Amino acid sequence: MPQEQYPHRSTMQTSEGPQVYKVGIYGWRKRCLYFFVLLLMILILVNLAMTIWILKVMNFTIDGMGNLRITEKGLKLEGDSEFLKPLYAKEIRSRPGNPLYFQSARNVTVNILNEKTKVLTRLVTGPQAVEAHSQKFEVKTLSGKLLFSADDNEVVVGAERLRVLGAEGTVFPKSIETPNVRADPFKELREHPVRTFSNELVWILGEISSKGFSVSICCVGENSSSWAITLNSAKIKLPNLPQGSSSSAGSRQKIYELCVCPNGRLFLSQAGSSSTCQINTSVCL
């Protein structure tokens, strides 16, 4: 605009001279700004120091954090570790030559699930007992030989020898079937029922044999004198029994009488019109 339209402005500039306007923050505002900048720098330095300290304490490296290392084959965990939430892994192994420990304040449970997250097999190791829940339980050797098997139908012991180390032996509330019952070498095989039976004690025997040792079957109990051993079979063989002297020198009959000595020894005596056992008392000596 032309200068002549504002005559008063030109007068002020000529009479007082040019005025200078200061741009910026001065006084207490400037001091507050410097204080906040200094405080921010201190916080940055403290934060940086704390970050470096955490990285040092937690042992952060390029390969992992603390006892956890990231390798080409997966995660490698060393030392004692605690998992507060479920851990999902395809395989858990210890270091070569070192055992793998699972420690719990209450129990350790291992579950095998199917596609529908239904429990198929469960192994519970608690403070009182170790429980296995499955349709079948098997124990095998490294070569694959079956040592023990149990299911709803039967229990199989596949070991060559079953040893019972208890002082009282083994109690079978029902019948037992076995092809061989044998004692340790140079030790006797005994059966002592010491309880009172309301029913008869029945032994179903296929064969009793001994090599170089005597065999004795007896009954022990409160009324053992009245007990009896019953042999119920279509054919009973007692080979190699001693034979007593003939009651009649001219008799050639092949009919014998089975006699029992007071000490329990058995012998044969040729049968007569009456018992001939008392004649052959020399056999019992």
C-alpha angles and dihedrals in degrees: 000000000000115000094230091072091066106044094158094059094055089048093055093049093049096044101044102024127229117327123220119216116204118224120204144048119302138172123014091350090062092049092050091050092053091047093053092047090051092048091050091052091050091051091049091051092047091048091050091049092049091049092051091047092051091049089050095047095044090045096233112188137159090267097051147293128297112316090349116094129182111222135169091263095048137274122344117203122190130185129009115336137178127208115201095183134035116298119212117198136151095218136009118197136167126228115283110279095012128100125241114238129199111191125184136168092224117011144322118235125191116193129188111206133191129220091282092052091250116149111248101168130015131188116190121186108188137163092267105037147342112251128193119193114192142113092257135013120204136178117197137175124243089264091056098255114149113242102168135004132176133179139144093287107041148349116233125198108196099179118114091235131030113202123194109198098180117116092230095047122217129323120210112191091195138027122310128206122199135151094219137026112184135167126219117279113286092007131110125248109223138171117199117180103190098174128089113257123206091194131044120278104235124196116194102200127183097184138347115198138163133192111213095339135087123251120222126183116187142152124240123194147094093295099028092138090066095046122103138196113231121201107198109183139121090235128029119183125198105174127186095025114161116252123222126222117286116264090213123035095209096045117108100174119138097215114112137184121226110230132189125211121217089254091055098258116144126217139163127246127182109258121244139174087288135017114300098188094101091057094062098056090136090076091063094056 
